């Protein structure tokens, strides 16, 4: 009897290992990836790329990005994790409280798209982060979607290449740490 259970466990472990090598990944396994440029209409609405809609969910949160420099769209469960992290950090480090307060002040929960897949961006976020932008870069950032002015994004990409002229060497160095 014990031998049968042991044999079953070996079979299960073998199946897990062999399936891991040939695992098929679902789109949601990758989080949010890719970038798209979308217009922002006069009312402050923008189309959410179709590839992001299902993962984002029917109701989601619109708030400042992690660096508080852009707008982020979080599925509610991801935003709750982020919020819980901020609460835990505030308990250990009081100086983080103003950042948490800023984050929550500009967080809008229960947001949703209309039937055409458009989101009406909250005015306070729009005026603070996008100002008079007519085009927005909509980028996947693994657990959220980041919105930024497309011209600002272009400058950011140029700066990235100036700051990181040899990405492969840096990645090689980082891999040695693994």
Buried (B, 14 or more C-beta within 10 A) or exposed (E): EEEEEEEEEEEEEEEEEEEEEEEEEEEEEEBBEEBBEBEBEEEBBBBBBEBBBEBBBEEBBBBBBBEBEBBBBBBBEBBEEBBEEBEEBBEEEEEBEEBBEEBBEBBEBEBEBEEEEBBBBBEEBBEEBBEEBEBBBBBBBEBBBBBBBBEBBEEBEEEEEEEEEEEEEEEEEEEEEE
